[in-house]
Amino acid sequence: MKTNSSLFRVPLILGMVISLAVAMQAQKGKGTPSGKPATGTSAGSNNPQPNALQPLFISGKVLVDGGGAPPEPVVIERICNGVARRQGYTDGKGSFQLQLDQNVGYQDASENSSVFSADSQPTSQAQDLLKTKYQGCEIRAVLPGFLSTAVSLRLQGSTWQYDLGTIFLKRMDNVSGTTISMTTMNAPGDARHAYEKGRKAFDENKFADAEKDLAKAVRIYPGLAAAWSLLGDIHQQQKQLEQAVKDYQQALAADPHFVNPCFGLALVAMQEKRWQDAVQFTDQVVKMNAAAFPAAYFYNAVAAYNLGKMDLAQENAKKFKSLDSEHHHPDVSLLLGQIFIKNGDYAGAAQEMRDYLTLAPDAANAQEVRATLKQLEDASVAKH
């Protein structure tokens, strides 16, 4: 039986990878509209409603160590029993006010929510249990490239509103790039206002309005890197790639530590199949702040594969697969399968096909992958 690697056609389609790049860029920089809490609500009323479970609110502020409030929304996360869950976001001034127990009728299966089900009858015991549920949990801020202090919840007394004070973010010593640009803090008020309007419109997919406001922001303050980067995102999604590159370059010129435009340049290079540039930019992203964009390892692997650098492609594909703990991109197994086939490792390639089918059994290419897997299994047996 022939075992020439050219016999195997692993359905890793470059278009799929590029589509993924475009989709990822569409989400890059999106937290929640205007930085408003996605899961928090306003504590507008202090009075308990009759026969209703009193909402539990937490508030506080996030500051960057030595730099004031972060100029972009930052994720607020709660950690209970070692499990972290996104709770909401800071506003434009670094403050947050969130309803801790929102959606109590829809708790995760891992949480004991029997007393909080949607049809349960509120009682004083349930009120106490609600506080007990979150007692000792920690609240922290999440921003790639920064370490956050944590605040333990001490839910005591009769109040239902707790001020947690200040959470501090400190830049990691081994990280040179950040996902927020400090140039935003230096912008005059009218430029920052235009930028925030543009960012809100971008989050709402109103790209024409966003482009208008962001262009106004950089006219007022050409050093506003975050606005240039968002303009690059818009132009990339509109397939205006040449203009997107110029926008990203302007952003990097304004703030060389801002990793977002560097990742944007990598995605444009992927779309244009400029593989050497893609390797260069993804390498730069990894060096600046790998935690911010772990997909840089995947795109680096794809570019290296197309340049015939199989060792580099395999190394970075494996790295990405180990980081993709939630399995958002099972197609990395198809890439690894291709690499193993070229190296004559049919057993390894077969395992990658199995991994892919386990995670994406109903994918459009699943039947084709199963056929390839059968070939690989036969070849692996014949080889031994």
Number of C-alpha atoms within 10 A of each C-alpha: 7 8 17 11 16 8 12 18 15 21 17 18 11 14 10 12 19 19 12 14 19 21 12 15 21 17 11 16 20 16 18 21 18 22 24 21 24 16 17 20 17 11 16 6 8 11 9 11 10 8 9 11 19 18 22 20 20 21 18 16 19 27 20 18 15 9 12 15 22 24 23 25 28 26 22 22 18 22 18 16 10 9 10 14 12 16 22 27 28 29 24 17 16 22 21 27 24 25 21 22 22 16 12 17 15 12 15 9 7 7 12 10 17 11 18 21 14 13 8 12 12 17 13 9 9 16 17 13 15 22 18 14 15 20 15 16 20 19 24 23 27 17 21 19 23 22 17 21 16 19 17 15 18 15 21 12 6 7 11 18 18 16 13 18 13 16 21 20 25 16 17 15 9 10 17 16 27 22 21 23 25 21 18 22 16 14 20 13 14 13 24 23 16 21 28 24 20 28 30 21 21 26 20 15 13 14 20 12 17 26 23 16 25 29 20 20 28 21 12 17 20 17 21 28 30 31 34 28 29 27 30 30 31 25 20 24 17 11 14 14 20 12 15 26 24 17 26 26 21 21 30 22 13 18 20 18 21 26 27 29 30 24 25 29 28 28 26 27 24 24 21 13 15 16 21 15 19 27 23 15 23 29 19 18 29 21 15 22 24 20 18 19 20 18 25 26 25 27 29 29 31 28 25 22 21 16 15 12 14 20 14 17 25 22 15 22 27 19 16 21 22 11 14 16 9 9 14 10 18 19 24 25 24 23 26 29 31 26 23 20 24 16 14 17 18 26 20 19 28 27 17 23 28 19 17 23 22 11 15 16 15 10 12 9 14 16 13 13 23 18 14 20 24 13 17 26 17 16 20 18 10 11 14 5
